Amino acid sequence: MAQVYAVIAITIALAIEANEWIADEGFGWGWTLGVNALAALVLGAAQHQFGGAIHEGTHFLLFKNRMLNELASDWLAAFPIYTSTYQFRLHHLAHHQFVNDPERDPDIAQLKESGHWLDFPVPSVELLWAFLRRLSPVKLFLFTLFRAKYSAVGFDEHAYIDPESQGSKWPLRVGILYAVAAPIATVETTRFGYPTIGCGLLALATLASIAYLLLAPERAFTQTRLAPVISHRATMISRVVYFALLYGTLTALTVSGIAPAWKYFNLYWVIPLFTSFPLFMMLRQWVQHGNADRGRYTNTRVFLTGPLVRYAVFPWGMDYHLPHHLMASVPHYNLKRLHELMLEDPAYREKGVVLHGFFVGSEGPSALEALGPAHAPLMRERAFVDNAALEYAELRDAAGIAREAARSEKAR
């Protein structure tokens, strides 16, 4: 995590220096656009690295102490990209248990709803055209919006939602309203020459949001079949506090004249969050599970790629995705060794797919080529429902989850 934060700090500092040099030398806006586009790619990859850290926290792999695991994952990675570890866990463990199930895998549901799932197999030319069409700002914005709906806000049609305790949407609405509206009000009032009013609005919004979350009855918070490590109330208040500290710092730096901090935040954090970050996520989700079936050894793959692709597209061991789906309790730094051990298993060695290269394959098809008709599963393997994915989660309604698993098995 320290390395990721260092990359972020160095990239932003270099981009600011480069833009000031371009302005001083009188070069055209094209140079500025190129610098900022390159910075957005690097920072979007760093945001994807945050996703990798949350992924480890989701599987309780950052720290043995669960409270510390949750706090580190939330404060260092999840809150900065506007999500929480628990909401991602709710989304991600269902993906593991019902991997590639078109009805119950939230990853597929989210990609379909945002218009980013493809009808695999997809020929190379069609794949390139589909990729280019999804590079539009509107498409990337929709990807981020629907990703937030599934892994940050939550959604109703979910295998782990407790139908007997739906709760209210108001705690989530208050949190979203604060995260989005408070900075807009603060920035705009400050921009028009009323910094005191802007700071006052931010303070008032912070106190009002925390007061509501403290006083809201427990039934207002939606309950699920997975018990939280930290209560929903405490997590939502923590997120408000995180944003209050962030927004307050940005406002203080801007008002004092030290730096146009809000401008830099929007340029170097918000824009990548809606452009390059979803681009890298979309590419990863396509190659990890696209054109695959629901078999135990055939629902995903192993990707042997170079360091740049590994950093941007496969953070925190996501290149060894097949061994991860087989044993999700193994931390990212041991997945390569797990893969080597699993190769001693005849079924894994015969059925598991190892791809060399992302764009062009050095030994067989590349990650993108594997999405084509020539590499579609010839015979669909028997669907595998991974109930072991929940082995470290505390369940509130194990019977309800078991019923969903049984329905998934019947839908094979």
Buried (B, 14 or more C-beta within 10 A) or exposed (E): BEEBBEBBEEBBEBBBEBBEEBEEEEEEEEBBEEBBEBBBBBBBBBBBBBBBBBBBBBBBBBBEEBEEBBBBBBBBBBBBBBBBBBBBBBBBBBBBBBBBBEEBBBBBBBBEBBEBBBEBBBEEEBBEEBBEEBEEEEBBBBBBBBBBBBBBBBBEEBBBBBEEBEBEBBBBEBBBBBBEEBBEBBBEBBEEEEBEBBBEBBBEBBEBBBEBBEEBEEEBBBBBBBEBBBEBBEBBBBBBBBBBEBBBEBBEBBBEEEEBBBEBBBBBBEBBBBBBBBBBBBBBBBBBBBBBBBBBBBBBBBBBBEEEBBBBBBBBBBBBBBBBBBEBEBBBEBBBEBBEEBBEEEEBEEBBBBBBBBEEBEEEBBBBBBBBEEBBBEEEBEBBBBBEBBEEBEBBBEEBBEEBBEBBBEBE
